[in-house]
């Protein structure tokens, strides 16, 4: 269970909200709350923005997880790759995923994938010692 990529959570949240509450140009995106600012502007926190914020927080945790060196990191990389493929396929094939929010989530999954490999490779090179 510890190998499951945490970015599955935003994917599940996105699918839950956007399939239950489909948006279109006529229907506004669901929101959590609105606040009138001192400037007079109204800030609206949408479901999509909240999911992106959750994904960014989980990305930080995933990058820290990538610093572990060992055979378990291979499983993490394979699952992160599979998760990105799921994001990509859903973006291409499913109408509800054709949003900028989903594109940003897919970008976060790509950053997780690339950074995970980069951090692991960098950590592994430090563990290699050359005996003379």
Chimera marker file (.cmm) of the C-alpha trace (Angstrom):
<marker_set name="trace">
<marker id="1" x="0.000" y="0.000" z="0.000" r="1" g="1" b="0" radius="0.5"/>
<marker id="2" x="2.903" y="2.377" z="0.633" r="1" g="1" b="0" radius="0.5"/>
<marker id="3" x="3.901" y="2.086" z="-3.028" r="1" g="1" b="0" radius="0.5"/>
<marker id="4" x="0.613" y="3.464" z="-4.330" r="1" g="1" b="0" radius="0.5"/>
<marker id="5" x="1.272" y="6.924" z="-5.810" r="1" g="1" b="0" radius="0.5"/>
<marker id="6" x="-0.456" y="9.587" z="-3.720" r="1" g="1" b="0" radius="0.5"/>
<marker id="7" x="-1.481" y="11.404" z="-6.896" r="1" g="1" b="0" radius="0.5"/>
<marker id="8" x="-4.179" y="8.764" z="-7.292" r="1" g="1" b="0" radius="0.5"/>
<marker id="9" x="-6.127" y="10.814" z="-4.716" r="1" g="1" b="0" radius="0.5"/>
<marker id="10" x="-6.529" y="13.919" z="-6.946" r="1" g="1" b="0" radius="0.5"/>
<marker id="11" x="-7.420" y="11.669" z="-9.892" r="1" g="1" b="0" radius="0.5"/>
<marker id="12" x="-10.177" y="10.007" z="-7.883" r="1" g="1" b="0" radius="0.5"/>
<marker id="13" x="-11.397" y="13.368" z="-6.525" r="1" g="1" b="0" radius="0.5"/>
<marker id="14" x="-11.483" y="14.873" z="-10.011" r="1" g="1" b="0" radius="0.5"/>
<marker id="15" x="-13.392" y="11.926" z="-11.427" r="1" g="1" b="0" radius="0.5"/>
<marker id="16" x="-15.824" y="11.927" z="-8.513" r="1" g="1" b="0" radius="0.5"/>
<marker id="17" x="-16.695" y="15.622" z="-8.816" r="1" g="1" b="0" radius="0.5"/>
<marker id="18" x="-16.553" y="16.126" z="-12.570" r="1" g="1" b="0" radius="0.5"/>
<marker id="19" x="-18.548" y="13.019" z="-13.396" r="1" g="1" b="0" radius="0.5"/>
<marker id="20" x="-21.161" y="13.837" z="-10.728" r="1" g="1" b="0" radius="0.5"/>
<marker id="21" x="-21.288" y="17.558" z="-11.582" r="1" g="1" b="0" radius="0.5"/>
<marker id="22" x="-20.428" y="17.902" z="-15.262" r="1" g="1" b="0" radius="0.5"/>
<marker id="23" x="-19.456" y="21.403" z="-16.283" r="1" g="1" b="0" radius="0.5"/>
<marker id="24" x="-19.920" y="23.147" z="-19.581" r="1" g="1" b="0" radius="0.5"/>
<marker id="25" x="-19.807" y="26.676" z="-20.879" r="1" g="1" b="0" radius="0.5"/>
<marker id="26" x="-23.401" y="27.126" z="-19.668" r="1" g="1" b="0" radius="0.5"/>
<marker id="27" x="-22.879" y="25.555" z="-16.220" r="1" g="1" b="0" radius="0.5"/>
<marker id="28" x="-20.253" y="27.139" z="-13.958" r="1" g="1" b="0" radius="0.5"/>
<marker id="29" x="-17.653" y="25.002" z="-12.205" r="1" g="1" b="0" radius="0.5"/>
<marker id="30" x="-18.678" y="23.869" z="-8.697" r="1" g="1" b="0" radius="0.5"/>
<marker id="31" x="-17.179" y="25.991" z="-5.941" r="1" g="1" b="0" radius="0.5"/>
<marker id="32" x="-16.549" y="25.575" z="-2.227" r="1" g="1" b="0" radius="0.5"/>
<marker id="33" x="-16.837" y="29.152" z="-1.019" r="1" g="1" b="0" radius="0.5"/>
<marker id="34" x="-16.704" y="32.805" z="-2.034" r="1" g="1" b="0" radius="0.5"/>
<marker id="35" x="-15.033" y="35.625" z="-0.125" r="1" g="1" b="0" radius="0.5"/>
<marker id="36" x="-15.236" y="39.348" z="-0.809" r="1" g="1" b="0" radius="0.5"/>
<marker id="37" x="-11.750" y="40.809" z="-0.524" r="1" g="1" b="0" radius="0.5"/>
<marker id="38" x="-10.792" y="44.257" z="0.747" r="1" g="1" b="0" radius="0.5"/>
<marker id="39" x="-10.252" y="45.357" z="-2.846" r="1" g="1" b="0" radius="0.5"/>
<marker id="40" x="-13.886" y="44.612" z="-3.579" r="1" g="1" b="0" radius="0.5"/>
<marker id="41" x="-13.030" y="41.613" z="-5.738" r="1" g="1" b="0" radius="0.5"/>
<marker id="42" x="-14.713" y="38.322" z="-5.058" r="1" g="1" b="0" radius="0.5"/>
<marker id="43" x="-12.458" y="35.290" z="-4.640" r="1" g="1" b="0" radius="0.5"/>
<marker id="44" x="-14.113" y="31.972" z="-5.475" r="1" g="1" b="0" radius="0.5"/>
<marker id="45" x="-12.406" y="28.739" z="-4.492" r="1" g="1" b="0" radius="0.5"/>
<marker id="46" x="-13.496" y="26.143" z="-7.027" r="1" g="1" b="0" radius="0.5"/>
<marker id="47" x="-13.406" y="22.391" z="-6.707" r="1" g="1" b="0" radius="0.5"/>
<marker id="48" x="-10.813" y="22.248" z="-9.490" r="1" g="1" b="0" radius="0.5"/>
<marker id="49" x="-8.468" y="24.694" z="-7.757" r="1" g="1" b="0" radius="0.5"/>
<marker id="50" x="-8.812" y="22.771" z="-4.512" r="1" g="1" b="0" radius="0.5"/>
<marker id="51" x="-7.937" y="19.500" z="-6.223" r="1" g="1" b="0" radius="0.5"/>
<marker id="52" x="-4.876" y="21.140" z="-7.801" r="1" g="1" b="0" radius="0.5"/>
<marker id="53" x="-3.738" y="22.447" z="-4.387" r="1" g="1" b="0" radius="0.5"/>
<marker id="54" x="-4.130" y="18.963" z="-2.911" r="1" g="1" b="0" radius="0.5"/>
<marker id="55" x="-2.156" y="17.513" z="-5.833" r="1" g="1" b="0" radius="0.5"/>
<marker id="56" x="0.682" y="20.003" z="-5.305" r="1" g="1" b="0" radius="0.5"/>
<marker id="57" x="0.915" y="19.101" z="-1.617" r="1" g="1" b="0" radius="0.5"/>
<marker id="58" x="0.958" y="15.399" z="-2.501" r="1" g="1" b="0" radius="0.5"/>
<marker id="59" x="3.618" y="16.057" z="-5.159" r="1" g="1" b="0" radius="0.5"/>
<marker id="60" x="5.928" y="17.345" z="-2.423" r="1" g="1" b="0" radius="0.5"/>
<marker id="61" x="5.401" y="14.129" z="-0.459" r="1" g="1" b="0" radius="0.5"/>
<marker id="62" x="6.024" y="12.033" z="-3.580" r="1" g="1" b="0" radius="0.5"/>
<marker id="63" x="9.330" y="13.809" z="-4.244" r="1" g="1" b="0" radius="0.5"/>
<marker id="64" x="10.448" y="13.114" z="-0.677" r="1" g="1" b="0" radius="0.5"/>
<marker id="65" x="9.412" y="9.460" z="-1.161" r="1" g="1" b="0" radius="0.5"/>
<marker id="66" x="11.629" y="9.333" z="-4.255" r="1" g="1" b="0" radius="0.5"/>
<marker id="67" x="14.739" y="9.868" z="-2.127" r="1" g="1" b="0" radius="0.5"/>
<marker id="68" x="14.486" y="6.291" z="-0.825" r="1" g="1" b="0" radius="0.5"/>
<marker id="69" x="16.978" y="4.021" z="-2.501" r="1" g="1" b="0" radius="0.5"/>
<marker id="70" x="16.288" y="0.341" z="-2.967" r="1" g="1" b="0" radius="0.5"/>
<marker id="71" x="14.255" y="-2.161" z="-4.892" r="1" g="1" b="0" radius="0.5"/>
<marker id="72" x="11.010" y="-0.608" z="-3.614" r="1" g="1" b="0" radius="0.5"/>
<marker id="73" x="11.767" y="2.570" z="-5.545" r="1" g="1" b="0" radius="0.5"/>
<marker id="74" x="11.485" y="0.593" z="-8.785" r="1" g="1" b="0" radius="0.5"/>
<marker id="75" x="7.903" y="-0.311" z="-7.900" r="1" g="1" b="0" radius="0.5"/>
<marker id="76" x="7.198" y="3.354" z="-7.129" r="1" g="1" b="0" radius="0.5"/>
<marker id="77" x="8.528" y="4.390" z="-10.556" r="1" g="1" b="0" radius="0.5"/>
<marker id="78" x="6.506" y="1.764" z="-12.387" r="1" g="1" b="0" radius="0.5"/>
<marker id="79" x="3.320" y="2.821" z="-10.593" r="1" g="1" b="0" radius="0.5"/>
<marker id="80" x="4.033" y="6.528" z="-11.204" r="1" g="1" b="0" radius="0.5"/>
<marker id="81" x="4.488" y="5.753" z="-14.905" r="1" g="1" b="0" radius="0.5"/>
<marker id="82" x="1.234" y="3.792" z="-14.972" r="1" g="1" b="0" radius="0.5"/>
<marker id="83" x="-0.562" y="6.660" z="-13.218" r="1" g="1" b="0" radius="0.5"/>
<marker id="84" x="0.696" y="9.162" z="-15.793" r="1" g="1" b="0" radius="0.5"/>
<marker id="85" x="-0.486" y="6.856" z="-18.595" r="1" g="1" b="0" radius="0.5"/>
<marker id="86" x="-3.932" y="6.719" z="-16.948" r="1" g="1" b="0" radius="0.5"/>
<marker id="87" x="-4.002" y="10.528" z="-16.797" r="1" g="1" b="0" radius="0.5"/>
<marker id="88" x="-2.951" y="10.770" z="-20.437" r="1" g="1" b="0" radius="0.5"/>
<marker id="89" x="-5.475" y="8.215" z="-21.675" r="1" g="1" b="0" radius="0.5"/>
<marker id="90" x="-8.295" y="9.768" z="-19.679" r="1" g="1" b="0" radius="0.5"/>
<marker id="91" x="-7.403" y="13.233" z="-21.005" r="1" g="1" b="0" radius="0.5"/>
<marker id="92" x="-7.444" y="11.992" z="-24.594" r="1" g="1" b="0" radius="0.5"/>
<marker id="93" x="-10.426" y="9.638" z="-24.439" r="1" g="1" b="0" radius="0.5"/>
<marker id="94" x="-12.914" y="10.982" z="-21.882" r="1" g="1" b="0" radius="0.5"/>
<marker id="95" x="-14.913" y="14.145" z="-22.496" r="1" g="1" b="0" radius="0.5"/>
<marker id="96" x="-15.133" y="15.167" z="-18.800" r="1" g="1" b="0" radius="0.5"/>
<marker id="97" x="-11.332" y="15.151" z="-18.589" r="1" g="1" b="0" radius="0.5"/>
<marker id="98" x="-10.930" y="17.707" z="-21.388" r="1" g="1" b="0" radius="0.5"/>
<marker id="99" x="-10.475" y="20.605" z="-18.971" r="1" g="1" b="0" radius="0.5"/>
<marker id="100" x="-7.585" y="22.839" z="-17.990" r="1" g="1" b="0" radius="0.5"/>
<marker id="101" x="-7.850" y="21.515" z="-14.428" r="1" g="1" b="0" radius="0.5"/>
<marker id="102" x="-7.246" y="17.969" z="-15.622" r="1" g="1" b="0" radius="0.5"/>
<marker id="103" x="-4.387" y="19.140" z="-17.844" r="1" g="1" b="0" radius="0.5"/>
<marker id="104" x="-2.688" y="20.726" z="-14.827" r="1" g="1" b="0" radius="0.5"/>
<marker id="105" x="-3.209" y="17.524" z="-12.820" r="1" g="1" b="0" radius="0.5"/>
<marker id="106" x="-1.666" y="15.541" z="-15.667" r="1" g="1" b="0" radius="0.5"/>
<marker id="107" x="1.272" y="17.966" z="-15.691" r="1" g="1" b="0" radius="0.5"/>
<marker id="108" x="1.737" y="17.432" z="-11.954" r="1" g="1" b="0" radius="0.5"/>
<marker id="109" x="1.766" y="13.663" z="-12.552" r="1" g="1" b="0" radius="0.5"/>
<marker id="110" x="4.421" y="14.164" z="-15.244" r="1" g="1" b="0" radius="0.5"/>
<marker id="111" x="6.540" y="16.299" z="-12.906" r="1" g="1" b="0" radius="0.5"/>
<marker id="112" x="6.203" y="13.557" z="-10.278" r="1" g="1" b="0" radius="0.5"/>
<marker id="113" x="7.342" y="10.958" z="-12.794" r="1" g="1" b="0" radius="0.5"/>
<marker id="114" x="10.335" y="12.931" z="-14.077" r="1" g="1" b="0" radius="0.5"/>
<marker id="115" x="11.428" y="14.186" z="-10.649" r="1" g="1" b="0" radius="0.5"/>
<marker id="116" x="11.059" y="10.721" z="-9.166" r="1" g="1" b="0" radius="0.5"/>
<marker id="117" x="13.433" y="9.286" z="-11.736" r="1" g="1" b="0" radius="0.5"/>
<marker id="118" x="15.844" y="12.220" z="-11.444" r="1" g="1" b="0" radius="0.5"/>
<marker id="119" x="15.986" y="12.122" z="-7.645" r="1" g="1" b="0" radius="0.5"/>
<marker id="120" x="16.420" y="8.350" z="-7.621" r="1" g="1" b="0" radius="0.5"/>
<marker id="121" x="19.210" y="8.460" z="-10.191" r="1" g="1" b="0" radius="0.5"/>
<marker id="122" x="20.937" y="11.254" z="-8.315" r="1" g="1" b="0" radius="0.5"/>
<marker id="123" x="20.608" y="9.407" z="-4.993" r="1" g="1" b="0" radius="0.5"/>
<marker id="124" x="21.855" y="6.170" z="-6.535" r="1" g="1" b="0" radius="0.5"/>
<marker id="125" x="24.996" y="7.813" z="-7.948" r="1" g="1" b="0" radius="0.5"/>
<marker id="126" x="25.914" y="8.995" z="-4.457" r="1" g="1" b="0" radius="0.5"/>
<marker id="127" x="25.676" y="5.425" z="-3.152" r="1" g="1" b="0" radius="0.5"/>
<marker id="128" x="28.180" y="4.125" z="-5.684" r="1" g="1" b="0" radius="0.5"/>
<marker id="129" x="31.671" y="4.011" z="-4.252" r="1" g="1" b="0" radius="0.5"/>
<marker id="130" x="34.725" y="3.239" z="-6.311" r="1" g="1" b="0" radius="0.5"/>
<marker id="131" x="37.411" y="1.193" z="-4.548" r="1" g="1" b="0" radius="0.5"/>
<marker id="132" x="41.023" y="1.666" z="-5.603" r="1" g="1" b="0" radius="0.5"/>
<link id1="1" id2="2" r="1" g="1" b="0" radius="0.2"/>
<link id1="2" id2="3" r="1" g="1" b="0" radius="0.2"/>
<link id1="3" id2="4" r="1" g="1" b="0" radius="0.2"/>
<link id1="4" id2="5" r="1" g="1" b="0" radius="0.2"/>
<link id1="5" id2="6" r="1" g="1" b="0" radius="0.2"/>
<link id1="6" id2="7" r="1" g="1" b="0" radius="0.2"/>
<link id1="7" id2="8" r="1" g="1" b="0" radius="0.2"/>
<link id1="8" id2="9" r="1" g="1" b="0" radius="0.2"/>
<link id1="9" id2="10" r="1" g="1" b="0" radius="0.2"/>
<link id1="10" id2="11" r="1" g="1" b="0" radius="0.2"/>
<link id1="11" id2="12" r="1" g="1" b="0" radius="0.2"/>
<link id1="12" id2="13" r="1" g="1" b="0" radius="0.2"/>
<link id1="13" id2="14" r="1" g="1" b="0" radius="0.2"/>
<link id1="14" id2="15" r="1" g="1" b="0" radius="0.2"/>
<link id1="15" id2="16" r="1" g="1" b="0" radius="0.2"/>
<link id1="16" id2="17" r="1" g="1" b="0" radius="0.2"/>
<link id1="17" id2="18" r="1" g="1" b="0" radius="0.2"/>
<link id1="18" id2="19" r="1" g="1" b="0" radius="0.2"/>
<link id1="19" id2="20" r="1" g="1" b="0" radius="0.2"/>
<link id1="20" id2="21" r="1" g="1" b="0" radius="0.2"/>
<link id1="21" id2="22" r="1" g="1" b="0" radius="0.2"/>
<link id1="22" id2="23" r="1" g="1" b="0" radius="0.2"/>
<link id1="23" id2="24" r="1" g="1" b="0" radius="0.2"/>
<link id1="24" id2="25" r="1" g="1" b="0" radius="0.2"/>
<link id1="25" id2="26" r="1" g="1" b="0" radius="0.2"/>
<link id1="26" id2="27" r="1" g="1" b="0" radius="0.2"/>
<link id1="27" id2="28" r="1" g="1" b="0" radius="0.2"/>
<link id1="28" id2="29" r="1" g="1" b="0" radius="0.2"/>
<link id1="29" id2="30" r="1" g="1" b="0" radius="0.2"/>
<link id1="30" id2="31" r="1" g="1" b="0" radius="0.2"/>
<link id1="31" id2="32" r="1" g="1" b="0" radius="0.2"/>
<link id1="32" id2="33" r="1" g="1" b="0" radius="0.2"/>
<link id1="33" id2="34" r="1" g="1" b="0" radius="0.2"/>
<link id1="34" id2="35" r="1" g="1" b="0" radius="0.2"/>
<link id1="35" id2="36" r="1" g="1" b="0" radius="0.2"/>
<link id1="36" id2="37" r="1" g="1" b="0" radius="0.2"/>
<link id1="37" id2="38" r="1" g="1" b="0" radius="0.2"/>
<link id1="38" id2="39" r="1" g="1" b="0" radius="0.2"/>
<link id1="39" id2="40" r="1" g="1" b="0" radius="0.2"/>
<link id1="40" id2="41" r="1" g="1" b="0" radius="0.2"/>
<link id1="41" id2="42" r="1" g="1" b="0" radius="0.2"/>
<link id1="42" id2="43" r="1" g="1" b="0" radius="0.2"/>
<link id1="43" id2="44" r="1" g="1" b="0" radius="0.2"/>
<link id1="44" id2="45" r="1" g="1" b="0" radius="0.2"/>
<link id1="45" id2="46" r="1" g="1" b="0" radius="0.2"/>
<link id1="46" id2="47" r="1" g="1" b="0" radius="0.2"/>
<link id1="47" id2="48" r="1" g="1" b="0" radius="0.2"/>
<link id1="48" id2="49" r="1" g="1" b="0" radius="0.2"/>
<link id1="49" id2="50" r="1" g="1" b="0" radius="0.2"/>
<link id1="50" id2="51" r="1" g="1" b="0" radius="0.2"/>
<link id1="51" id2="52" r="1" g="1" b="0" radius="0.2"/>
<link id1="52" id2="53" r="1" g="1" b="0" radius="0.2"/>
<link id1="53" id2="54" r="1" g="1" b="0" radius="0.2"/>
<link id1="54" id2="55" r="1" g="1" b="0" radius="0.2"/>
<link id1="55" id2="56" r="1" g="1" b="0" radius="0.2"/>
<link id1="56" id2="57" r="1" g="1" b="0" radius="0.2"/>
<link id1="57" id2="58" r="1" g="1" b="0" radius="0.2"/>
<link id1="58" id2="59" r="1" g="1" b="0" radius="0.2"/>
<link id1="59" id2="60" r="1" g="1" b="0" radius="0.2"/>
<link id1="60" id2="61" r="1" g="1" b="0" radius="0.2"/>
<link id1="61" id2="62" r="1" g="1" b="0" radius="0.2"/>
<link id1="62" id2="63" r="1" g="1" b="0" radius="0.2"/>
<link id1="63" id2="64" r="1" g="1" b="0" radius="0.2"/>
<link id1="64" id2="65" r="1" g="1" b="0" radius="0.2"/>
<link id1="65" id2="66" r="1" g="1" b="0" radius="0.2"/>
<link id1="66" id2="67" r="1" g="1" b="0" radius="0.2"/>
<link id1="67" id2="68" r="1" g="1" b="0" radius="0.2"/>
<link id1="68" id2="69" r="1" g="1" b="0" radius="0.2"/>
<link id1="69" id2="70" r="1" g="1" b="0" radius="0.2"/>
<link id1="70" id2="71" r="1" g="1" b="0" radius="0.2"/>
<link id1="71" id2="72" r="1" g="1" b="0" radius="0.2"/>
<link id1="72" id2="73" r="1" g="1" b="0" radius="0.2"/>
<link id1="73" id2="74" r="1" g="1" b="0" radius="0.2"/>
<link id1="74" id2="75" r="1" g="1" b="0" radius="0.2"/>
<link id1="75" id2="76" r="1" g="1" b="0" radius="0.2"/>
<link id1="76" id2="77" r="1" g="1" b="0" radius="0.2"/>
<link id1="77" id2="78" r="1" g="1" b="0" radius="0.2"/>
<link id1="78" id2="79" r="1" g="1" b="0" radius="0.2"/>
<link id1="79" id2="80" r="1" g="1" b="0" radius="0.2"/>
<link id1="80" id2="81" r="1" g="1" b="0" radius="0.2"/>
<link id1="81" id2="82" r="1" g="1" b="0" radius="0.2"/>
<link id1="82" id2="83" r="1" g="1" b="0" radius="0.2"/>
<link id1="83" id2="84" r="1" g="1" b="0" radius="0.2"/>
<link id1="84" id2="85" r="1" g="1" b="0" radius="0.2"/>
<link id1="85" id2="86" r="1" g="1" b="0" radius="0.2"/>
<link id1="86" id2="87" r="1" g="1" b="0" radius="0.2"/>
<link id1="87" id2="88" r="1" g="1" b="0" radius="0.2"/>
<link id1="88" id2="89" r="1" g="1" b="0" radius="0.2"/>
<link id1="89" id2="90" r="1" g="1" b="0" radius="0.2"/>
<link id1="90" id2="91" r="1" g="1" b="0" radius="0.2"/>
<link id1="91" id2="92" r="1" g="1" b="0" radius="0.2"/>
<link id1="92" id2="93" r="1" g="1" b="0" radius="0.2"/>
<link id1="93" id2="94" r="1" g="1" b="0" radius="0.2"/>
<link id1="94" id2="95" r="1" g="1" b="0" radius="0.2"/>
<link id1="95" id2="96" r="1" g="1" b="0" radius="0.2"/>
<link id1="96" id2="97" r="1" g="1" b="0" radius="0.2"/>
<link id1="97" id2="98" r="1" g="1" b="0" radius="0.2"/>
<link id1="98" id2="99" r="1" g="1" b="0" radius="0.2"/>
<link id1="99" id2="100" r="1" g="1" b="0" radius="0.2"/>
<link id1="100" id2="101" r="1" g="1" b="0" radius="0.2"/>
<link id1="101" id2="102" r="1" g="1" b="0" radius="0.2"/>
<link id1="102" id2="103" r="1" g="1" b="0" radius="0.2"/>
<link id1="103" id2="104" r="1" g="1" b="0" radius="0.2"/>
<link id1="104" id2="105" r="1" g="1" b="0" radius="0.2"/>
<link id1="105" id2="106" r="1" g="1" b="0" radius="0.2"/>
<link id1="106" id2="107" r="1" g="1" b="0" radius="0.2"/>
<link id1="107" id2="108" r="1" g="1" b="0" radius="0.2"/>
<link id1="108" id2="109" r="1" g="1" b="0" radius="0.2"/>
<link id1="109" id2="110" r="1" g="1" b="0" radius="0.2"/>
<link id1="110" id2="111" r="1" g="1" b="0" radius="0.2"/>
<link id1="111" id2="112" r="1" g="1" b="0" radius="0.2"/>
<link id1="112" id2="113" r="1" g="1" b="0" radius="0.2"/>
<link id1="113" id2="114" r="1" g="1" b="0" radius="0.2"/>
<link id1="114" id2="115" r="1" g="1" b="0" radius="0.2"/>
<link id1="115" id2="116" r="1" g="1" b="0" radius="0.2"/>
<link id1="116" id2="117" r="1" g="1" b="0" radius="0.2"/>
<link id1="117" id2="118" r="1" g="1" b="0" radius="0.2"/>
<link id1="118" id2="119" r="1" g="1" b="0" radius="0.2"/>
<link id1="119" id2="120" r="1" g="1" b="0" radius="0.2"/>
<link id1="120" id2="121" r="1" g="1" b="0" radius="0.2"/>
<link id1="121" id2="122" r="1" g="1" b="0" radius="0.2"/>
<link id1="122" id2="123" r="1" g="1" b="0" radius="0.2"/>
<link id1="123" id2="124" r="1" g="1" b="0" radius="0.2"/>
<link id1="124" id2="125" r="1" g="1" b="0" radius="0.2"/>
<link id1="125" id2="126" r="1" g="1" b="0" radius="0.2"/>
<link id1="126" id2="127" r="1" g="1" b="0" radius="0.2"/>
<link id1="127" id2="128" r="1" g="1" b="0" radius="0.2"/>
<link id1="128" id2="129" r="1" g="1" b="0" radius="0.2"/>
<link id1="129" id2="130" r="1" g="1" b="0" radius="0.2"/>
<link id1="130" id2="131" r="1" g="1" b="0" radius="0.2"/>
<link id1="131" id2="132" r="1" g="1" b="0" radius="0.2"/>
</marker_set>
